[in-house]
Amino acid sequence: RDWSVTGVQTCALPISAPPAATSQPEKLTWMDTPELLAFYHRNEVAADAALKGRRIGVTATVESINKDFLDQPYLVLEGSDNMFDHVQAGFSNDHLSELMDVQKGQAIRISCKVRGEMVDSVMLGNCQFVSAPEPARVAPATEPAAAVTDPTPTATTTESASEPIPKE
């Protein structure tokens, strides 16, 4: 109590922060690239309302590994027979070492924020690998093409934020 400073009785109480909220990780909605493209092509307005700004899980096959004009890495993911229809997944430079292990034709699982559609391509950003990509296994040149090992990653994730990918 300090009457002398202001003439008002004050009492110093300890100030404590409210208990930290224990936030649950966001549950991911999983889609493959053909599903994601079809959803946007059916109705871009509805797809944006449902997905834009949200983080989703994506299963895909890598079509190409590139860098944009700002030197940021991105993957073009296979999605349809139309060469202009694809999903583009942008990564930060923090993921360069993982991206160096990725090969064309490799199956991957990533988590990304949906940015929307631009010129028939669905744009994803802030992507990260859900399970680290396994380097693509390339058969020696002397083996027949049919003997190439399937490059599908076999690692499974124990991430509580993901739900299983439905089997077709």
Buried (B, 14 or more C-beta within 10 A) or exposed (E): EEEEEEEEEEEEEEEEEEEEEEEEEEEBBBBBBBEBBBBBBEEBEEBBEEBBEEBBBBBBBBBEBEEEEEEEBBBBBBBBEEEEBBBBBBBEEEBEEBBEEBBBEBBBBBBBBBBBBEEBBBBBBBBBBBBBBBEBEEEEEEEEEEEBEEBEBEEEBEEEBBEEEEEE
